[in-house]
Amino acid sequence: MGRTISDHELRNNSSAMLHDVQAGETIAVTNNGEVVAVLVPPPLRPGAVLPIQRAAVKGGFADLPRVQLDHPLKDDLDDLRGDR
C-alpha cells in the first residue's frame, strides 16, 4: 500500500491528497492509529467499477421509533467527536 495519513491531514489537505490519488497513489487514512479508509485511483478501464456487496439486511429504518431531544443534536455530535 502507498502512504498512510491521519484523518486530520486528509481534512486539512484534501485537495492535495485527492490530486495524489488521481495521479495514481493509494493512500490509507487512519483515525486514532487505525486504518479506516483507503483512497485508491479509479479503474483505468472505462466502465469498470468497484465491486458492490449487497446489504445482508434491507430497510427497517422507517420502523424505528422517533426520538425527541431536549437539546440540540449538535451537542451530542460534538461530545462524540471530542470537540468539548
N, CA, C and O atoms as a Maestro MAE file, in Angstrom:
{
 s_m_m2io_version
 :::
 2.0.0
}

f_m_ct {
 s_m_title
 :::
 protein
 m_atom[336] {
  # First column is atom index #
  i_m_mmod_type
  r_m_x_coord
  r_m_y_coord
  r_m_z_coord
  i_m_residue_number
  s_m_chain_name
  s_m_pdb_residue_name
  s_m_pdb_atom_name
  i_m_atomic_number
  :::
  1 25 0.849 -1.167 0.000 1 A "MET " " N  " 7
  2 3 0.000 0.000 0.000 1 A "MET " " CA " 6
  3 2 0.895 1.230 0.000 1 A "MET " " C  " 6
  4 15 2.050 1.160 0.421 1 A "MET " " O  " 8
  5 25 0.372 2.347 -0.467 2 A "GLY " " N  " 7
  6 3 1.116 3.602 -0.516 2 A "GLY " " CA " 6
  7 2 1.292 4.193 0.868 2 A "GLY " " C  " 6
  8 15 1.487 3.459 1.837 2 A "GLY " " O  " 8
  9 25 1.227 5.462 0.967 3 A "ARG " " N  " 7
  10 3 1.466 6.115 2.257 3 A "ARG " " CA " 6
  11 2 0.228 6.120 3.128 3 A "ARG " " C  " 6
  12 15 -0.886 5.871 2.668 3 A "ARG " " O  " 8
  13 25 0.453 6.411 4.402 4 A "THR " " N  " 7
  14 3 -0.613 6.472 5.389 4 A "THR " " CA " 6
  15 2 -0.661 7.881 5.956 4 A "THR " " C  " 6
  16 15 0.369 8.464 6.292 4 A "THR " " O  " 8
  17 25 -1.885 8.428 6.060 5 A "ILE " " N  " 7
  18 3 -2.075 9.759 6.626 5 A "ILE " " CA " 6
  19 2 -3.179 9.695 7.675 5 A "ILE " " C  " 6
  20 15 -3.981 8.761 7.690 5 A "ILE " " O  " 8
  21 25 -3.212 10.693 8.549 6 A "SER " " N  " 7
  22 3 -4.273 10.761 9.557 6 A "SER " " CA " 6
  23 2 -5.511 11.418 8.959 6 A "SER " " C  " 6
  24 15 -5.442 12.083 7.925 6 A "SER " " O  " 8
  25 25 -6.638 11.220 9.625 7 A "ASP " " N  " 7
  26 3 -7.869 11.868 9.172 7 A "ASP " " CA " 6
  27 2 -7.732 13.389 9.234 7 A "ASP " " C  " 6
  28 15 -8.326 14.101 8.425 7 A "ASP " " O  " 8
  29 25 -6.957 13.882 10.186 8 A "HIS " " N  " 7
  30 3 -6.740 15.328 10.287 8 A "HIS " " CA " 6
  31 2 -5.987 15.854 9.065 8 A "HIS " " C  " 6
  32 15 -6.325 16.907 8.524 8 A "HIS " " O  " 8
  33 25 -4.966 15.111 8.636 9 A "GLU " " N  " 7
  34 3 -4.209 15.534 7.465 9 A "GLU " " CA " 6
  35 2 -5.090 15.512 6.219 9 A "GLU " " C  " 6
  36 15 -4.986 16.394 5.366 9 A "GLU " " O  " 8
  37 25 -5.953 14.507 6.114 10 A "LEU " " N  " 7
  38 3 -6.870 14.451 4.972 10 A "LEU " " CA " 6
  39 2 -7.808 15.650 4.997 10 A "LEU " " C  " 6
  40 15 -8.039 16.282 3.966 10 A "LEU " " O  " 8
  41 25 -8.346 15.964 6.165 11 A "ARG " " N  " 7
  42 3 -9.273 17.097 6.286 11 A "ARG " " CA " 6
  43 2 -8.574 18.409 5.929 11 A "ARG " " C  " 6
  44 15 -9.148 19.253 5.241 11 A "ARG " " O  " 8
  45 25 -7.339 18.578 6.395 12 A "ASN " " N  " 7
  46 3 -6.637 19.846 6.167 12 A "ASN " " CA " 6
  47 2 -6.040 19.977 4.776 12 A "ASN " " C  " 6
  48 15 -5.819 21.090 4.299 12 A "ASN " " O  " 8
  49 25 -5.774 18.844 4.116 13 A "ASN " " N  " 7
  50 3 -5.118 18.879 2.804 13 A "ASN " " CA " 6
  51 2 -5.854 18.012 1.787 13 A "ASN " " C  " 6
  52 15 -5.219 17.350 0.965 13 A "ASN " " O  " 8
  53 25 -7.183 18.009 1.833 14 A "SER " " N  " 7
  54 3 -7.945 17.078 0.997 14 A "SER " " CA " 6
  55 2 -7.689 17.286 -0.486 14 A "SER " " C  " 6
  56 15 -7.603 16.309 -1.229 14 A "SER " " O  " 8
  57 25 -7.566 18.514 -0.935 15 A "SER " " N  " 7
  58 3 -7.326 18.772 -2.358 15 A "SER " " CA " 6
  59 2 -6.020 18.134 -2.826 15 A "SER " " C  " 6
  60 15 -5.975 17.485 -3.871 15 A "SER " " O  " 8
  61 25 -4.972 18.323 -2.052 16 A "ALA " " N  " 7
  62 3 -3.670 17.763 -2.415 16 A "ALA " " CA " 6
  63 2 -3.708 16.241 -2.373 16 A "ALA " " C  " 6
  64 15 -3.122 15.581 -3.232 16 A "ALA " " O  " 8
  65 25 -4.406 15.668 -1.359 17 A "MET " " N  " 7
  66 3 -4.493 14.217 -1.250 17 A "MET " " CA " 6
  67 2 -5.251 13.641 -2.451 17 A "MET " " C  " 6
  68 15 -4.828 12.637 -3.023 17 A "MET " " O  " 8
  69 25 -6.359 14.265 -2.832 18 A "LEU " " N  " 7
  70 3 -7.129 13.775 -3.974 18 A "LEU " " CA " 6
  71 2 -6.338 13.917 -5.273 18 A "LEU " " C  " 6
  72 15 -6.462 13.084 -6.171 18 A "LEU " " O  " 8
  73 25 -5.537 14.955 -5.372 19 A "HIS " " N  " 7
  74 3 -4.680 15.116 -6.549 19 A "HIS " " CA " 6
  75 2 -3.680 13.969 -6.627 19 A "HIS " " C  " 6
  76 15 -3.435 13.424 -7.704 19 A "HIS " " O  " 8
  77 25 -3.098 13.601 -5.476 20 A "ASP " " N  " 7
  78 3 -2.146 12.489 -5.440 20 A "ASP " " CA " 6
  79 2 -2.815 11.168 -5.816 20 A "ASP " " C  " 6
  80 15 -2.230 10.353 -6.529 20 A "ASP " " O  " 8
  81 25 -4.039 10.959 -5.336 21 A "VAL " " N  " 7
  82 3 -4.769 9.736 -5.682 21 A "VAL " " CA " 6
  83 2 -5.089 9.726 -7.175 21 A "VAL " " C  " 6
  84 15 -4.963 8.694 -7.835 21 A "VAL " " O  " 8
  85 25 -5.498 10.865 -7.699 22 A "GLN " " N  " 7
  86 3 -5.803 10.965 -9.126 22 A "GLN " " CA " 6
  87 2 -4.552 10.641 -9.954 22 A "GLN " " C  " 6
  88 15 -4.649 10.097 -11.054 22 A "GLN " " O  " 8
  89 25 -3.387 10.979 -9.415 23 A "ALA " " N  " 7
  90 3 -2.122 10.716 -10.110 23 A "ALA " " CA " 6
  91 2 -1.691 9.250 -9.978 23 A "ALA " " C  " 6
  92 15 -0.667 8.859 -10.539 23 A "ALA " " O  " 8
  93 25 -2.462 8.437 -9.243 24 A "GLY " " N  " 7
  94 3 -2.163 7.010 -9.167 24 A "GLY " " CA " 6
  95 2 -1.732 6.495 -7.814 24 A "GLY " " C  " 6
  96 15 -1.486 5.298 -7.666 24 A "GLY " " O  " 8
  97 25 -1.633 7.366 -6.814 25 A "GLU " " N  " 7
  98 3 -1.175 6.941 -5.493 25 A "GLU " " CA " 6
  99 2 -2.335 6.375 -4.673 25 A "GLU " " C  " 6
  100 15 -3.466 6.849 -4.781 25 A "GLU " " O  " 8
  101 25 -2.052 5.369 -3.859 26 A "THR " " N  " 7
  102 3 -3.021 4.819 -2.918 26 A "THR " " CA " 6
  103 2 -2.674 5.350 -1.540 26 A "THR " " C  " 6
  104 15 -1.516 5.305 -1.126 26 A "THR " " O  " 8
  105 25 -3.681 5.857 -0.823 27 A "ILE " " N  " 7
  106 3 -3.449 6.473 0.485 27 A "ILE " " CA " 6
  107 2 -4.376 5.833 1.515 27 A "ILE " " C  " 6
  108 15 -5.593 5.808 1.328 27 A "ILE " " O  " 8
  109 25 -3.797 5.313 2.609 28 A "ALA " " N  " 7
  110 3 -4.575 4.795 3.730 28 A "ALA " " CA " 6
  111 2 -4.821 5.941 4.706 28 A "ALA " " C  " 6
  112 15 -3.907 6.707 5.013 28 A "ALA " " O  " 8
  113 25 -6.051 6.058 5.191 29 A "VAL " " N  " 7
  114 3 -6.428 7.115 6.128 29 A "VAL " " CA " 6
  115 2 -6.676 6.473 7.490 29 A "VAL " " C  " 6
  116 15 -7.423 5.501 7.603 29 A "VAL " " O  " 8
  117 25 -6.036 7.032 8.530 30 A "THR " " N  " 7
  118 3 -6.194 6.479 9.873 30 A "THR " " CA " 6
  119 2 -6.972 7.427 10.770 30 A "THR " " C  " 6
  120 15 -7.007 8.638 10.553 30 A "THR " " O  " 8
  121 25 -7.591 6.841 11.779 31 A "ASN " " N  " 7
  122 3 -8.255 7.593 12.831 31 A "ASN " " CA " 6
  123 2 -7.799 6.945 14.133 31 A "ASN " " C  " 6
  124 15 -8.081 5.771 14.374 31 A "ASN " " O  " 8
  125 25 -7.110 7.684 14.956 32 A "ASN " " N  " 7
  126 3 -6.524 7.154 16.196 32 A "ASN " " CA " 6
  127 2 -5.630 5.950 15.923 32 A "ASN " " C  " 6
  128 15 -5.635 4.984 16.686 32 A "ASN " " O  " 8
  129 25 -4.862 6.007 14.832 33 A "GLY " " N  " 7
  130 3 -3.904 4.970 14.511 33 A "GLY " " CA " 6
  131 2 -4.477 3.755 13.795 33 A "GLY " " C  " 6
  132 15 -3.720 2.862 13.414 33 A "GLY " " O  " 8
  133 25 -5.782 3.696 13.602 34 A "GLU " " N  " 7
  134 3 -6.426 2.556 12.938 34 A "GLU " " CA " 6
  135 2 -6.843 2.963 11.528 34 A "GLU " " C  " 6
  136 15 -7.458 4.012 11.339 34 A "GLU " " O  " 8
  137 25 -6.512 2.141 10.544 35 A "VAL " " N  " 7
  138 3 -6.896 2.439 9.164 35 A "VAL " " CA " 6
  139 2 -8.407 2.332 9.052 35 A "VAL " " C  " 6
  140 15 -8.991 1.293 9.359 35 A "VAL " " O  " 8
  141 25 -9.040 3.423 8.606 36 A "VAL " " N  " 7
  142 3 -10.498 3.457 8.476 36 A "VAL " " CA " 6
  143 2 -10.951 3.612 7.028 36 A "VAL " " C  " 6
  144 15 -12.127 3.410 6.725 36 A "VAL " " O  " 8
  145 25 -10.035 3.966 6.130 37 A "ALA " " N  " 7
  146 3 -10.383 4.125 4.723 37 A "ALA " " CA " 6
  147 2 -9.123 4.012 3.888 37 A "ALA " " C  " 6
  148 15 -8.015 4.266 4.359 37 A "ALA " " O  " 8
  149 25 -9.319 3.622 2.631 38 A "VAL " " N  " 7
  150 3 -8.221 3.576 1.676 38 A "VAL " " CA " 6
  151 2 -8.677 4.315 0.429 38 A "VAL " " C  " 6
  152 15 -9.682 3.956 -0.184 38 A "VAL " " O  " 8
  153 25 -7.936 5.341 0.060 39 A "LEU " " N  " 7
  154 3 -8.237 6.107 -1.149 39 A "LEU " " CA " 6
  155 2 -7.445 5.499 -2.299 39 A "LEU " " C  " 6
  156 15 -6.218 5.422 -2.246 39 A "LEU " " O  " 8
  157 25 -8.146 5.071 -3.327 40 A "VAL " " N  " 7
  158 3 -7.496 4.447 -4.477 40 A "VAL " " CA " 6
  159 2 -7.919 5.170 -5.745 40 A "VAL " " C  " 6
  160 15 -9.025 5.705 -5.818 40 A "VAL " " O  " 8
  161 25 -7.040 5.190 -6.747 41 A "PRO " " N  " 7
  162 3 -7.418 5.825 -8.006 41 A "PRO " " CA " 6
  163 2 -8.539 5.028 -8.684 41 A "PRO " " C  " 6
  164 15 -8.671 3.826 -8.452 41 A "PRO " " O  " 8
  165 25 -9.330 5.680 -9.505 42 A "PRO " " N  " 7
  166 3 -10.390 4.955 -10.213 42 A "PRO " " CA " 6
  167 2 -9.788 3.971 -11.206 42 A "PRO " " C  " 6
  168 15 -8.634 4.127 -11.606 42 A "PRO " " O  " 8
  169 25 -10.551 2.962 -11.610 43 A "PRO " " N  " 7
  170 3 -10.053 1.999 -12.577 43 A "PRO " " CA " 6
  171 2 -9.703 2.679 -13.897 43 A "PRO " " C  " 6
  172 15 -10.314 3.681 -14.267 43 A "PRO " " O  " 8
  173 25 -8.735 2.140 -14.591 44 A "LEU " " N  " 7
  174 3 -8.308 2.727 -15.859 44 A "LEU " " CA " 6
  175 2 -9.267 2.397 -16.997 44 A "LEU " " C  " 6
  176 15 -9.413 3.176 -17.938 44 A "LEU " " O  " 8
  177 25 -9.921 1.238 -16.910 45 A "ARG " " N  " 7
  178 3 -10.839 0.849 -17.974 45 A "ARG " " CA " 6
  179 2 -12.134 1.642 -17.871 45 A "ARG " " C  " 6
  180 15 -12.721 1.725 -16.792 45 A "ARG " " O  " 8
  181 25 -12.588 2.224 -18.976 46 A "PRO " " N  " 7
  182 3 -13.879 2.923 -18.940 46 A "PRO " " CA " 6
  183 2 -14.995 1.933 -18.608 46 A "PRO " " C  " 6
  184 15 -15.044 0.832 -19.158 46 A "PRO " " O  " 8
  185 25 -15.868 2.324 -17.727 47 A "GLY " " N  " 7
  186 3 -16.995 1.475 -17.365 47 A "GLY " " CA " 6
  187 2 -16.702 0.497 -16.256 47 A "GLY " " C  " 6
  188 15 -17.624 -0.126 -15.729 47 A "GLY " " O  " 8
  189 25 -15.428 0.341 -15.880 48 A "ALA " " N  " 7
  190 3 -15.092 -0.571 -14.785 48 A "ALA " " CA " 6
  191 2 -15.522 0.068 -13.475 48 A "ALA " " C  " 6
  192 15 -15.387 1.278 -13.293 48 A "ALA " " O  " 8
  193 25 -16.029 -0.731 -12.578 49 A "VAL " " N  " 7
  194 3 -16.489 -0.217 -11.298 49 A "VAL " " CA " 6
  195 2 -15.934 -1.064 -10.165 49 A "VAL " " C  " 6
  196 15 -15.495 -2.195 -10.373 49 A "VAL " " O  " 8
  197 25 -15.961 -0.507 -8.980 50 A "LEU " " N  " 7
  198 3 -15.550 -1.264 -7.801 50 A "LEU " " CA " 6
  199 2 -16.636 -2.278 -7.474 50 A "LEU " " C  " 6
  200 15 -17.809 -2.019 -7.745 50 A "LEU " " O  " 8
  201 25 -16.284 -3.427 -6.901 51 A "PRO " " N  " 7
  202 3 -17.298 -4.429 -6.571 51 A "PRO " " CA " 6
  203 2 -18.251 -3.908 -5.501 51 A "PRO " " C  " 6
  204 15 -17.842 -3.205 -4.577 51 A "PRO " " O  " 8
  205 25 -19.507 -4.258 -5.637 52 A "ILE " " N  " 7
  206 3 -20.534 -3.833 -4.685 52 A "ILE " " CA " 6
  207 2 -21.065 -5.062 -3.980 52 A "ILE " " C  " 6
  208 15 -21.426 -6.050 -4.620 52 A "ILE " " O  " 8
  209 25 -21.111 -4.998 -2.653 53 A "GLN " " N  " 7
  210 3 -21.668 -6.096 -1.879 53 A "GLN " " CA " 6
  211 2 -23.008 -5.633 -1.325 53 A "GLN " " C  " 6
  212 15 -23.079 -4.610 -0.644 53 A "GLN " " O  " 8
  213 25 -24.046 -6.363 -1.605 54 A "ARG " " N  " 7
  214 3 -25.386 -6.018 -1.150 54 A "ARG " " CA " 6
  215 2 -25.492 -6.174 0.369 54 A "ARG " " C  " 6
  216 15 -24.816 -7.010 0.968 54 A "ARG " " O  " 8
  217 25 -26.338 -5.369 0.968 55 A "ALA " " N  " 7
  218 3 -26.565 -5.429 2.409 55 A "ALA " " CA " 6
  219 2 -27.240 -6.737 2.782 55 A "ALA " " C  " 6
  220 15 -28.083 -7.240 2.040 55 A "ALA " " O  " 8
  221 25 -26.873 -7.284 3.922 56 A "ALA " " N  " 7
  222 3 -27.485 -8.528 4.388 56 A "ALA " " CA " 6
  223 2 -28.909 -8.274 4.876 56 A "ALA " " C  " 6
  224 15 -29.789 -9.120 4.716 56 A "ALA " " O  " 8
  225 25 -29.130 -7.095 5.475 57 A "VAL " " N  " 7
  226 3 -30.453 -6.724 5.975 57 A "VAL " " CA " 6
  227 2 -30.883 -5.474 5.237 57 A "VAL " " C  " 6
  228 15 -30.126 -4.508 5.132 57 A "VAL " " O  " 8
  229 25 -32.106 -5.499 4.725 58 A "LYS " " N  " 7
  230 3 -32.591 -4.337 3.970 58 A "LYS " " CA " 6
  231 2 -33.637 -3.590 4.786 58 A "LYS " " C  " 6
  232 15 -34.505 -4.187 5.423 58 A "LYS " " O  " 8
  233 25 -33.527 -2.274 4.745 59 A "GLY " " N  " 7
  234 3 -34.568 -1.422 5.317 59 A "GLY " " CA " 6
  235 2 -34.713 -1.552 6.812 59 A "GLY " " C  " 6
  236 15 -33.779 -1.924 7.523 59 A "GLY " " O  " 8
  237 25 -35.908 -1.238 7.271 60 A "GLY " " N  " 7
  238 3 -36.209 -1.303 8.688 60 A "GLY " " CA " 6
  239 2 -36.056 0.023 9.399 60 A "GLY " " C  " 6
  240 15 -36.489 0.162 10.543 60 A "GLY " " O  " 8
  241 25 -35.445 1.011 8.742 61 A "PHE " " N  " 7
  242 3 -35.240 2.302 9.403 61 A "PHE " " CA " 6
  243 2 -36.565 3.017 9.666 61 A "PHE " " C  " 6
  244 15 -36.698 3.720 10.667 61 A "PHE " " O  " 8
  245 25 -37.536 2.846 8.786 62 A "ALA " " N  " 7
  246 3 -38.829 3.509 8.962 62 A "ALA " " CA " 6
  247 2 -39.558 2.977 10.190 62 A "ALA " " C  " 6
  248 15 -40.414 3.661 10.751 62 A "ALA " " O  " 8
  249 25 -39.222 1.754 10.611 63 A "ASP " " N  " 7
  250 3 -39.880 1.153 11.767 63 A "ASP " " CA " 6
  251 2 -39.304 1.628 13.097 63 A "ASP " " C  " 6
  252 15 -39.903 1.386 14.145 63 A "ASP " " O  " 8
  253 25 -38.164 2.293 13.075 64 A "LEU " " N  " 7
  254 3 -37.545 2.758 14.316 64 A "LEU " " CA " 6
  255 2 -38.374 3.891 14.914 64 A "LEU " " C  " 6
  256 15 -38.893 4.734 14.182 64 A "LEU " " O  " 8
  257 25 -38.500 3.914 16.238 65 A "PRO " " N  " 7
  258 3 -39.275 4.994 16.860 65 A "PRO " " CA " 6
  259 2 -38.528 6.323 16.768 65 A "PRO " " C  " 6
  260 15 -37.301 6.364 16.855 65 A "PRO " " O  " 8
  261 25 -39.267 7.386 16.596 66 A "ARG " " N  " 7
  262 3 -38.674 8.726 16.576 66 A "ARG " " CA " 6
  263 2 -38.364 9.146 18.011 66 A "ARG " " C  " 6
  264 15 -39.082 8.793 18.946 66 A "ARG " " O  " 8
  265 25 -37.290 9.901 18.162 67 A "VAL " " N  " 7
  266 3 -36.859 10.346 19.483 67 A "VAL " " CA " 6
  267 2 -36.897 11.870 19.509 67 A "VAL " " C  " 6
  268 15 -36.417 12.528 18.585 67 A "VAL " " O  " 8
  269 25 -37.465 12.420 20.564 68 A "GLN " " N  " 7
  270 3 -37.480 13.868 20.754 68 A "GLN " " CA " 6
  271 2 -36.385 14.217 21.760 68 A "GLN " " C  " 6
  272 15 -36.375 13.699 22.877 68 A "GLN " " O  " 8
  273 25 -35.465 15.096 21.363 69 A "LEU " " N  " 7
  274 3 -34.378 15.508 22.239 69 A "LEU " " CA " 6
  275 2 -34.732 16.810 22.938 69 A "LEU " " C  " 6
  276 15 -35.461 17.641 22.397 69 A "LEU " " O  " 8
  277 25 -34.207 16.977 24.147 70 A "ASP " " N  " 7
  278 3 -34.433 18.229 24.884 70 A "ASP " " CA " 6
  279 2 -33.261 19.194 24.709 70 A "ASP " " C  " 6
  280 15 -33.160 20.199 25.412 70 A "ASP " " O  " 8
  281 25 -32.377 18.873 23.759 71 A "HIS " " N  " 7
  282 3 -31.215 19.712 23.467 71 A "HIS " " CA " 6
  283 2 -30.849 19.520 21.994 71 A "HIS " " C  " 6
  284 15 -31.287 18.552 21.371 71 A "HIS " " O  " 8
  285 25 -30.058 20.422 21.439 72 A "PRO " " N  " 7
  286 3 -29.684 20.281 20.025 72 A "PRO " " CA " 6
  287 2 -28.841 19.026 19.782 72 A "PRO " " C  " 6
  288 15 -27.972 18.703 20.592 72 A "PRO " " O  " 8
  289 25 -29.084 18.331 18.699 73 A "LEU " " N  " 7
  290 3 -28.321 17.149 18.325 73 A "LEU " " CA " 6
  291 2 -26.836 17.477 18.174 73 A "LEU " " C  " 6
  292 15 -25.975 16.633 18.423 73 A "LEU " " O  " 8
  293 25 -26.549 18.713 17.765 74 A "LYS " " N  " 7
  294 3 -25.162 19.152 17.597 74 A "LYS " " CA " 6
  295 2 -24.355 18.935 18.877 74 A "LYS " " C  " 6
  296 15 -23.174 18.593 18.812 74 A "LYS " " O  " 8
  297 25 -24.984 19.132 20.039 75 A "ASP " " N  " 7
  298 3 -24.284 18.935 21.313 75 A "ASP " " CA " 6
  299 2 -23.803 17.492 21.462 75 A "ASP " " C  " 6
  300 15 -22.671 17.253 21.882 75 A "ASP " " O  " 8
  301 25 -24.660 16.533 21.120 76 A "ASP " " N  " 7
  302 3 -24.280 15.120 21.203 76 A "ASP " " CA " 6
  303 2 -23.169 14.793 20.207 76 A "ASP " " C  " 6
  304 15 -22.228 14.072 20.537 76 A "ASP " " O  " 8
  305 25 -23.279 15.323 18.988 77 A "LEU " " N  " 7
  306 3 -22.253 15.061 17.984 77 A "LEU " " CA " 6
  307 2 -20.912 15.652 18.403 77 A "LEU " " C  " 6
  308 15 -19.871 15.025 18.210 77 A "LEU " " O  " 8
  309 25 -20.931 16.856 18.976 78 A "ASP " " N  " 7
  310 3 -19.692 17.467 19.481 78 A "ASP " " CA " 6
  311 2 -19.063 16.604 20.574 78 A "ASP " " C  " 6
  312 15 -17.847 16.417 20.605 78 A "ASP " " O  " 8
  313 25 -19.896 16.084 21.462 79 A "ASP " " N  " 7
  314 3 -19.387 15.214 22.533 79 A "ASP " " CA " 6
  315 2 -18.761 13.948 21.961 79 A "ASP " " C  " 6
  316 15 -17.692 13.528 22.405 79 A "ASP " " O  " 8
  317 25 -19.412 13.344 20.989 80 A "LEU " " N  " 7
  318 3 -18.872 12.131 20.375 80 A "LEU " " CA " 6
  319 2 -17.559 12.383 19.664 80 A "LEU " " C  " 6
  320 15 -16.667 11.534 19.668 80 A "LEU " " O  " 8
  321 25 -17.438 13.572 19.042 81 A "ARG " " N  " 7
  322 3 -16.207 13.901 18.333 81 A "ARG " " CA " 6
  323 2 -15.123 14.377 19.285 81 A "ARG " " C  " 6
  324 15 -13.961 14.471 18.890 81 A "ARG " " O  " 8
  325 25 -15.468 14.677 20.515 82 A "GLY " " N  " 7
  326 3 -14.478 15.157 21.468 82 A "GLY " " CA " 6
  327 2 -14.148 16.620 21.285 82 A "GLY " " C  " 6
  328 15 -13.062 17.064 21.657 82 A "GLY " " O  " 8
  329 25 -15.086 17.386 20.707 83 A "ASP " " N  " 7
  330 3 -14.850 18.808 20.467 83 A "ASP " " CA " 6
  331 2 -14.951 19.644 21.728 83 A "ASP " " C  " 6
  332 15 -14.615 20.828 21.715 83 A "ASP " " O  " 8
  333 25 -15.403 19.051 22.806 84 A "ARG " " N  " 7
  334 3 -15.575 19.822 24.037 84 A "ARG " " CA " 6
  335 2 -14.596 19.389 25.074 84 A "ARG " " C  " 6
  336 15 -14.591 19.928 26.181 84 A "ARG " " O  " 8
  :::
 }
 m_bond[335] {
  # First column is bond index #
  i_m_from
  i_m_to
  i_m_order
  :::
  1 1 2 1
  2 2 3 1
  3 3 4 2
  4 3 5 1
  5 5 6 1
  6 6 7 1
  7 7 8 2
  8 7 9 1
  9 9 10 1
  10 10 11 1
  11 11 12 2
  12 11 13 1
  13 13 14 1
  14 14 15 1
  15 15 16 2
  16 15 17 1
  17 17 18 1
  18 18 19 1
  19 19 20 2
  20 19 21 1
  21 21 22 1
  22 22 23 1
  23 23 24 2
  24 23 25 1
  25 25 26 1
  26 26 27 1
  27 27 28 2
  28 27 29 1
  29 29 30 1
  30 30 31 1
  31 31 32 2
  32 31 33 1
  33 33 34 1
  34 34 35 1
  35 35 36 2
  36 35 37 1
  37 37 38 1
  38 38 39 1
  39 39 40 2
  40 39 41 1
  41 41 42 1
  42 42 43 1
  43 43 44 2
  44 43 45 1
  45 45 46 1
  46 46 47 1
  47 47 48 2
  48 47 49 1
  49 49 50 1
  50 50 51 1
  51 51 52 2
  52 51 53 1
  53 53 54 1
  54 54 55 1
  55 55 56 2
  56 55 57 1
  57 57 58 1
  58 58 59 1
  59 59 60 2
  60 59 61 1
  61 61 62 1
  62 62 63 1
  63 63 64 2
  64 63 65 1
  65 65 66 1
  66 66 67 1
  67 67 68 2
  68 67 69 1
  69 69 70 1
  70 70 71 1
  71 71 72 2
  72 71 73 1
  73 73 74 1
  74 74 75 1
  75 75 76 2
  76 75 77 1
  77 77 78 1
  78 78 79 1
  79 79 80 2
  80 79 81 1
  81 81 82 1
  82 82 83 1
  83 83 84 2
  84 83 85 1
  85 85 86 1
  86 86 87 1
  87 87 88 2
  88 87 89 1
  89 89 90 1
  90 90 91 1
  91 91 92 2
  92 91 93 1
  93 93 94 1
  94 94 95 1
  95 95 96 2
  96 95 97 1
  97 97 98 1
  98 98 99 1
  99 99 100 2
  100 99 101 1
  101 101 102 1
  102 102 103 1
  103 103 104 2
  104 103 105 1
  105 105 106 1
  106 106 107 1
  107 107 108 2
  108 107 109 1
  109 109 110 1
  110 110 111 1
  111 111 112 2
  112 111 113 1
  113 113 114 1
  114 114 115 1
  115 115 116 2
  116 115 117 1
  117 117 118 1
  118 118 119 1
  119 119 120 2
  120 119 121 1
  121 121 122 1
  122 122 123 1
  123 123 124 2
  124 123 125 1
  125 125 126 1
  126 126 127 1
  127 127 128 2
  128 127 129 1
  129 129 130 1
  130 130 131 1
  131 131 132 2
  132 131 133 1
  133 133 134 1
  134 134 135 1
  135 135 136 2
  136 135 137 1
  137 137 138 1
  138 138 139 1
  139 139 140 2
  140 139 141 1
  141 141 142 1
  142 142 143 1
  143 143 144 2
  144 143 145 1
  145 145 146 1
  146 146 147 1
  147 147 148 2
  148 147 149 1
  149 149 150 1
  150 150 151 1
  151 151 152 2
  152 151 153 1
  153 153 154 1
  154 154 155 1
  155 155 156 2
  156 155 157 1
  157 157 158 1
  158 158 159 1
  159 159 160 2
  160 159 161 1
  161 161 162 1
  162 162 163 1
  163 163 164 2
  164 163 165 1
  165 165 166 1
  166 166 167 1
  167 167 168 2
  168 167 169 1
  169 169 170 1
  170 170 171 1
  171 171 172 2
  172 171 173 1
  173 173 174 1
  174 174 175 1
  175 175 176 2
  176 175 177 1
  177 177 178 1
  178 178 179 1
  179 179 180 2
  180 179 181 1
  181 181 182 1
  182 182 183 1
  183 183 184 2
  184 183 185 1
  185 185 186 1
  186 186 187 1
  187 187 188 2
  188 187 189 1
  189 189 190 1
  190 190 191 1
  191 191 192 2
  192 191 193 1
  193 193 194 1
  194 194 195 1
  195 195 196 2
  196 195 197 1
  197 197 198 1
  198 198 199 1
  199 199 200 2
  200 199 201 1
  201 201 202 1
  202 202 203 1
  203 203 204 2
  204 203 205 1
  205 205 206 1
  206 206 207 1
  207 207 208 2
  208 207 209 1
  209 209 210 1
  210 210 211 1
  211 211 212 2
  212 211 213 1
  213 213 214 1
  214 214 215 1
  215 215 216 2
  216 215 217 1
  217 217 218 1
  218 218 219 1
  219 219 220 2
  220 219 221 1
  221 221 222 1
  222 222 223 1
  223 223 224 2
  224 223 225 1
  225 225 226 1
  226 226 227 1
  227 227 228 2
  228 227 229 1
  229 229 230 1
  230 230 231 1
  231 231 232 2
  232 231 233 1
  233 233 234 1
  234 234 235 1
  235 235 236 2
  236 235 237 1
  237 237 238 1
  238 238 239 1
  239 239 240 2
  240 239 241 1
  241 241 242 1
  242 242 243 1
  243 243 244 2
  244 243 245 1
  245 245 246 1
  246 246 247 1
  247 247 248 2
  248 247 249 1
  249 249 250 1
  250 250 251 1
  251 251 252 2
  252 251 253 1
  253 253 254 1
  254 254 255 1
  255 255 256 2
  256 255 257 1
  257 257 258 1
  258 258 259 1
  259 259 260 2
  260 259 261 1
  261 261 262 1
  262 262 263 1
  263 263 264 2
  264 263 265 1
  265 265 266 1
  266 266 267 1
  267 267 268 2
  268 267 269 1
  269 269 270 1
  270 270 271 1
  271 271 272 2
  272 271 273 1
  273 273 274 1
  274 274 275 1
  275 275 276 2
  276 275 277 1
  277 277 278 1
  278 278 279 1
  279 279 280 2
  280 279 281 1
  281 281 282 1
  282 282 283 1
  283 283 284 2
  284 283 285 1
  285 285 286 1
  286 286 287 1
  287 287 288 2
  288 287 289 1
  289 289 290 1
  290 290 291 1
  291 291 292 2
  292 291 293 1
  293 293 294 1
  294 294 295 1
  295 295 296 2
  296 295 297 1
  297 297 298 1
  298 298 299 1
  299 299 300 2
  300 299 301 1
  301 301 302 1
  302 302 303 1
  303 303 304 2
  304 303 305 1
  305 305 306 1
  306 306 307 1
  307 307 308 2
  308 307 309 1
  309 309 310 1
  310 310 311 1
  311 311 312 2
  312 311 313 1
  313 313 314 1
  314 314 315 1
  315 315 316 2
  316 315 317 1
  317 317 318 1
  318 318 319 1
  319 319 320 2
  320 319 321 1
  321 321 322 1
  322 322 323 1
  323 323 324 2
  324 323 325 1
  325 325 326 1
  326 326 327 1
  327 327 328 2
  328 327 329 1
  329 329 330 1
  330 330 331 1
  331 331 332 2
  332 331 333 1
  333 333 334 1
  334 334 335 1
  335 335 336 2
  :::
 }
}
